[in-house]
Amino acid sequence: MTDQLNEAYDVVVVGGGAAGLNGALMLARARRSVLVIDAGDPRNAPAEGVHGLLARDGMPPAELVERGREEVRSYGGQVVAGTVESATRDGDFAVTLAGGRTVRACRLLVATGLTDELPEVAGLWDRWGRDVVHCPYCHGWEARDQPIGVLANGPMSVHGALLWRQWSDDVTLFCHTMDAPTGEQAEQLAARGIRVVTGEVAALDIVDDRLAGVRLSDGSTIARRVLAAPPRMVARAGFLAGLGLRPVPHPSGMGEHIPADPTGRTEVPGVWAAGNVTDLSAQVGNAAAAGALAGAQINADLVTEDTRRAVEAARETFSPEMESRVAELISDDRRHGL
């Protein structure tokens, strides 16, 4: 850590990607004391650029994060490198970092993202974020008109193949360990000219540091230049167990997330979530917007609490005798027409 930590903050943000930093930006601009703790392991680190983000399309992920950190700091927010090991509540929240340091917070914003889990296929991780990709909206333009393979890995596989068909007329769905599509799904794939290959995928063939083909367990190889391998996505949220928050299956079947309402509010009072930790399919722009919304909602929640405390303090200041005297003065004023 390069920043001197305070003992307590209005808000601690766990995770310093687009969601966490935009939430922190909103809070810092609202004159809240805010600390962002970032483990420095962004999901999109292998990607050459962020896509689909207005006015920032193609910007390297690390550059986007660094600009965000500078903006948060320019309004008085703190951003530090660190890993949160646990979060508990005893009145306020106690957030403990690796190394044992603990800071307290009135509210928490969880923006830790997710972990991608890929099938065990030789070479898959080595090419991840390059010519092995996951999202057509993130990588489709760069893969356009190339031979594309789609590795079946869940209930959205056929949907994914149909999406990738928008960017190329040469798309092959590799069933891998799943059954071949039947019925309406098979009809849809055939109508769009998407080839279906059964049999387990064993490895990727790489030539001159480029994907050349997908090799099946029977030894045959099908030439491909891009492989879409949608991962199983699991929220990074182990540190929340002490608060009773644990990842649960996402309704889409795509993985596990921390449930939250549209504003980011979780079932634990005082804890909000934004970005991929709750919305598995959110792109950078969606994550940033969710962080901004959650930040504004957290500030509004704190304003409500500040107001309640101010009213209670004001009531304690005026004793019953003083309230009676004020009432008499008001009555006298009314009798004299004032």
C-alpha positions in Angstrom: 0.0 0.0 0.0 1.2 3.5 -0.8 -1.6 5.4 0.9 -1.9 6.0 4.6 -5.1 4.3 5.7 -7.6 5.9 8.1 -9.3 4.0 10.8 -12.8 4.5 9.4 -14.6 5.6 6.2 -18.1 6.3 5.2 -17.7 3.6 2.5 -15.2 0.9 1.7 -15.3 -0.3 -1.9 -13.9 -3.8 -2.4 -12.7 -4.1 -6.0 -11.2 -1.4 -8.2 -12.5 -2.2 -11.7 -15.1 -0.1 -13.6 -17.9 -0.8 -11.2 -15.9 -0.1 -8.0 -14.1 3.0 -9.3 -17.3 4.6 -10.7 -19.1 3.9 -7.5 -16.2 5.5 -5.6 -16.2 8.5 -8.0 -19.8 9.2 -7.2 -19.3 8.9 -3.5 -16.1 11.0 -3.5 -17.9 13.7 -5.5 -20.7 13.5 -2.8 -18.0 14.4 -0.3 -18.0 11.0 1.3 -14.8 9.5 2.7 -14.2 6.5 0.5 -11.6 3.8 0.3 -11.1 1.5 -2.7 -9.2 -1.7 -2.1 -8.1 -3.4 -5.3 -6.4 -6.8 -5.5 -5.0 -6.0 -8.9 -6.3 -9.1 -10.7 -8.8 -7.8 -13.3 -10.7 -10.3 -15.3 -10.1 -8.5 -18.6 -6.3 -8.2 -18.2 -5.5 -10.4 -21.2 -7.6 -8.3 -23.5 -5.9 -5.8 -25.8 -8.7 -3.3 -25.4 -12.1 -2.5 -23.9 -14.8 -2.5 -26.5 -18.4 -1.2 -26.7 -17.6 1.7 -24.3 -18.5 5.0 -25.8 -15.5 7.4 -26.3 -13.1 4.8 -24.9 -13.5 1.9 -27.4 -10.2 0.1 -27.8 -8.6 1.6 -24.7 -6.3 -0.9 -22.9 -7.9 -2.1 -19.7 -5.0 -1.1 -17.5 -5.1 2.5 -18.9 -8.8 2.7 -18.2 -8.3 1.6 -14.6 -5.4 4.0 -14.1 -7.5 7.0 -15.4 -10.3 5.9 -13.1 -8.0 5.8 -10.1 -6.7 9.3 -10.8 -10.2 10.7 -11.0 -11.3 9.1 -7.7 -8.2 10.5 -6.0 -8.7 13.9 -7.5 -11.9 14.2 -5.4 -10.3 13.0 -2.2 -11.0 9.2 -2.5 -8.3 6.7 -1.6 -7.3 3.8 -3.8 -4.9 1.2 -2.4 -3.6 -2.2 -3.5 -4.7 -5.0 -1.2 -6.7 -8.2 -0.8 -9.7 -8.3 1.5 -9.8 -11.5 3.5 -13.0 -11.0 5.6 -15.8 -8.6 6.4 -17.8 -8.7 9.6 -20.3 -6.4 11.3 -20.4 -5.1 14.8 -22.3 -1.9 14.5 -20.3 -0.7 11.5 -18.4 -3.0 9.1 -14.9 -4.3 9.9 -12.9 -5.0 6.7 -9.8 -7.0 7.3 -7.0 -7.1 4.7 -4.3 -9.6 4.1 -1.6 -8.8 6.6 -4.1 -8.1 9.4 -4.9 -4.4 8.9 -8.6 -3.7 9.6 -10.6 -0.6 8.6 -14.2 0.2 9.5 -16.9 1.5 7.2 -20.6 2.6 7.5 -21.4 1.0 4.2 -19.8 -1.5 1.8 -19.8 -1.6 -2.0 -18.7 -5.0 -3.4 -17.3 -4.9 -6.9 -14.9 -7.8 -6.9 -16.0 -9.2 -10.2 -15.9 -12.9 -11.0 -13.7 -15.8 -11.8 -13.9 -17.6 -15.2 -13.9 -21.4 -15.1 -13.0 -23.0 -18.4 -13.3 -26.6 -19.5 -10.1 -28.6 -19.2 -8.9 -28.5 -22.8 -5.2 -28.3 -23.5 -4.2 -24.8 -24.6 -7.4 -23.1 -23.7 -6.1 -20.9 -20.9 -2.9 -20.0 -22.9 -5.0 -18.4 -25.6 -7.6 -16.8 -23.3 -8.3 -13.2 -24.3 -6.5 -13.6 -27.6 -8.0 -16.0 -30.1 -9.9 -17.9 -27.4 -12.7 -15.4 -26.4 -16.0 -15.4 -24.7 -18.2 -12.5 -25.8 -19.2 -11.6 -29.3 -19.9 -8.0 -28.3 -16.4 -7.7 -26.8 -14.6 -9.6 -29.6 -16.9 -10.1 -32.5 -15.7 -7.2 -34.7 -12.1 -8.4 -34.4 -13.1 -12.0 -35.3 -15.4 -11.0 -38.2 -15.3 -13.1 -41.3 -13.0 -15.6 -39.8 -13.7 -19.3 -39.2 -15.1 -19.3 -35.7 -15.6 -22.3 -33.3 -18.0 -22.2 -30.4 -17.2 -24.6 -27.5 -20.4 -25.9 -25.9 -20.2 -25.4 -22.1 -23.7 -24.8 -20.8 -27.3 -24.1 -21.5 -26.6 -21.0 -23.5 -24.3 -22.7 -26.1 -26.7 -22.8 -29.0 -27.7 -19.2 -28.3 -24.1 -18.3 -28.3 -23.5 -20.0 -31.7 -26.4 -18.1 -33.2 -25.0 -14.9 -31.9 -21.5 -15.5 -33.4 -23.2 -16.2 -36.7 -23.8 -12.4 -37.0 -20.0 -11.8 -37.4 -19.1 -14.7 -39.6 -20.8 -17.1 -42.0 -18.3 -19.9 -41.0 -19.3 -21.0 -37.5 -19.0 -24.4 -36.0 -20.5 -25.6 -32.7 -18.3 -28.1 -30.9 -20.6 -30.2 -28.6 -17.5 -31.4 -26.6 -19.0 -33.3 -23.6 -22.6 -32.1 -24.2 -25.3 -33.9 -26.2 -25.9 -32.6 -29.8 -28.8 -30.2 -30.1 -32.1 -31.6 -31.1 -35.5 -30.4 -32.2 -36.0 -26.7 -32.6 -32.4 -25.9 -31.7 -31.0 -28.2 -34.3 -33.4 -26.7 -36.9 -32.2 -23.2 -36.0 -28.5 -24.1 -36.3 -29.1 -25.8 -39.6 -31.1 -22.9 -41.0 -28.2 -20.5 -40.2 -25.6 -22.8 -41.7 -23.9 -23.6 -38.4 -22.1 -26.9 -38.5 -22.4 -29.1 -35.4 -19.5 -31.4 -34.4 -19.9 -34.1 -31.9 -17.1 -35.6 -29.9 -14.9 -34.3 -27.1 -12.4 -31.5 -27.8 -8.9 -32.6 -26.7 -6.7 -29.7 -27.5 -6.0 -26.6 -29.6 -3.6 -26.6 -32.5 -1.3 -23.5 -32.5 0.9 -22.5 -35.4 3.2 -19.4 -35.3 1.5 -18.3 -32.1 -2.0 -18.3 -33.7 -4.9 -20.7 -33.3 -5.0 -22.9 -36.3 -7.5 -25.6 -35.4 -9.5 -27.5 -32.8 -8.4 -31.1 -32.3 -10.9 -33.8 -31.2 -10.2 -36.8 -29.1 -10.4 -39.0 -32.2 -7.3 -37.2 -33.6 -9.2 -35.2 -36.3 -8.7 -31.5 -36.5 -11.1 -28.8 -37.7 -9.4 -25.6 -38.9 -10.5 -22.5 -36.8 -9.0 -19.1 -36.3 -11.1 -18.1 -33.3 -12.7 -20.2 -30.6 -15.5 -18.8 -28.4 -15.4 -20.6 -25.1 -18.0 -19.2 -22.8 -16.8 -19.9 -19.2 -18.7 -20.8 -16.1 -18.6 -17.6 -14.1 -18.4 -17.5 -10.3 -18.5 -14.3 -8.2 -15.4 -13.5 -6.2 -17.1 -13.2 -2.8 -15.5 -15.6 -0.3 -14.7 -12.7 2.0 -18.4 -12.0 2.5 -19.2 -15.3 4.3 -18.9 -13.6 7.7 -21.8 -11.4 6.7 -23.9 -14.3 5.5 -23.5 -13.4 1.8 -22.6 -16.3 -0.4 -22.8 -16.8 -4.2 -25.9 -18.6 -5.4 -26.7 -20.1 -8.8 -27.6 -17.5 -11.5 -31.0 -17.9 -13.1 -29.3 -18.2 -16.5 -27.3 -21.2 -15.5 -24.1 -19.4 -16.4 -22.6 -19.6 -12.9 -22.9 -18.1 -9.4 -23.5 -14.5 -8.4 -24.4 -12.3 -5.4 -28.1 -11.4 -5.7 -28.9 -7.7 -5.6 -31.8 -5.5 -6.5 -31.6 -3.1 -9.5 -29.9 -0.4 -7.3 -27.3 -2.9 -6.1 -28.7 -3.4 -2.7 -28.1 -6.9 -1.3 -30.1 -8.8 1.3 -27.6 -7.6 4.0 -28.4 -4.1 5.1 -25.6 -1.7 4.3 -24.0 -3.9 1.6 -24.3 -3.1 -2.1 -23.0 -5.0 -5.1 -22.2 -3.8 -8.6 -20.6 -5.2 -11.8 -19.9 -8.8 -12.6 -20.1 -10.0 -9.0 -23.9 -9.7 -9.3 -24.4 -9.3 -13.1 -22.4 -12.1 -14.7 -22.9 -10.8 -18.3 -22.2 -7.1 -17.6 -19.7 -5.4 -19.9 -17.4 -2.6 -18.8 -20.0 0.1 -19.6 -22.8 -1.7 -17.8 -20.5 -2.4 -14.8 -19.5 1.3 -14.6 -23.1 2.4 -14.8 -24.1 0.0 -12.1 -21.3 1.3 -9.9 -22.5 4.8 -10.3 -26.0 3.9 -9.4 -25.0 2.0 -6.4 -22.7 4.9 -5.3 -25.6 7.3 -5.5 -27.9 5.0 -3.6 -25.4 4.5 -0.9 -25.0 8.2 -0.5 -28.8 8.7 -0.3 -28.9 5.9 2.4 -26.2 7.7 4.4 -28.1 11.0 4.0 -31.2 9.4 5.5 -29.1 8.1 8.4 -27.4 11.5 8.9 -30.8 13.2 9.0 -32.2 10.8 11.5 -29.3 11.3 13.8 -29.5 15.1 13.4 -33.2 15.0 14.3 -32.5 12.8 17.4 -29.7 15.2 18.5 -32.0 18.2 18.1 -34.7 16.6 20.1 -32.2 15.8 22.9 -31.0 19.4 22.9 -34.5 20.8 23.6 -35.7 19.7 27.1 -39.4 19.5 27.8 -39.1 22.8 29.7 -37.5 24.5 26.7 -40.1 23.1 24.3 -42.9 24.5 26.7 -41.3 27.9 26.8 -41.0 28.0 23.0 -44.7 27.1 22.7 -45.5 30.0 25.1 -43.5 32.5 23.1 -45.3 31.4 19.9 -48.6 31.7 21.6 -47.7 35.3 22.9 -46.7 36.3 19.4 -50.0 35.1 17.9 -52.0 37.0 20.6 -50.1 40.2 19.6 -50.6 39.6 15.9 -47.0 38.8 15.2 
